[in-house]
Amino acid sequence: MNALAGGGTILTFPTLLLLGESARVANATSTVALLPGAAASLAGYRREVATHRRWLTTLLLPSLLGGGLGSLLLLVTPERTFARLAPWLVLFATALFAFQSLRSARRGDRTAPEPGSDGRLLHAWLAQFAVAVYGGYFGAGIGILMLVVLGHLGLSDIHAMNGLKNFFGICINSVAAAVFLFGGLVDFSAAGVLLVGAVAGGWFGARFGRWIGPRGARWAVVVIGTGVGVLLLVRGI
């Protein structure tokens, strides 16, 4: 699930809550546990990511800064205030991605524009920074939000977008994980159990995404995103 749309947090976060973890510990533990899975998934998309190195360097800094700021905000702000917005953010992002998918289907896959080639640089930087702040703070649906950002920047190859999304997710969550570890919010025993499943799921998820093809992968993202949003609403997170 995380390999396709970044919705893994929506499963691990409520699960940890049901097991008796506090909301902040559940969030921090989930972030740390899912990080290796994102790395495993990125390995499956390395060929596609290699063709967009300029975007990697352009959006690296806002990813790191935003992830750090978001995780620091979690340490000083009650999580539930922001978590109540999560289902609406996820559903909104999914709707945007569905629209982007329909538009891409009409125009076909094409080479992504270079950063700054048509005045996109500042917009790209700010959009990624905002997504990274959200990702460092809570992270549910961050993959969908990044796919929306990448789509609006002109990328249309779903596999390259998934690879870039996973790379930036690693950057954001690495900074957040360091902050959470330093803040003593991680349950290491629970993180270890989740980590095993995250690595296996990330590796197989990337290959499954390539197997079902670009169109199937896009609509899998839409279906997963909708399910993630509805699940959050039902659970009242």
MOCORLIN-V243067 format. One record per pair of residues at least 24 apart in sequence whose C-alpha atoms are under 6 Angstrom apart, sorted by the first residue. I is the first residue (numbers start at 1). J is the second residue. If there is no record, write none. Layout:
BEGIN
i = [I;I]
j = [J;J]
END
This chain:
BEGIN
i = [3;3;3;3;5;5;5;6;6;7;9;10;25;25;28;28;28;29;29;29;32;33;33;33;34;36;37;37;37;38;38;40;40;40;41;41;41;42;42;44;45;48;49;49;62;63;63;63;64;64;66;66;66;67;67;67;67;67;67;68;68;69;70;70;70;70;71;71;71;74;84;87;87;87;90;90;91;91;93;94;94;97;109;109;112;112;136;158]
j = [41;202;205;206;143;144;221;141;143;141;140;140;185;186;180;185;186;186;187;191;177;191;194;195;198;199;198;199;202;166;202;199;202;203;202;203;206;163;166;206;163;160;160;163;129;129;132;172;171;172;129;132;133;132;133;136;172;175;176;175;176;133;133;134;136;137;136;137;176;137;237;229;232;233;141;229;226;229;145;222;225;148;156;157;154;155;176;214]
END
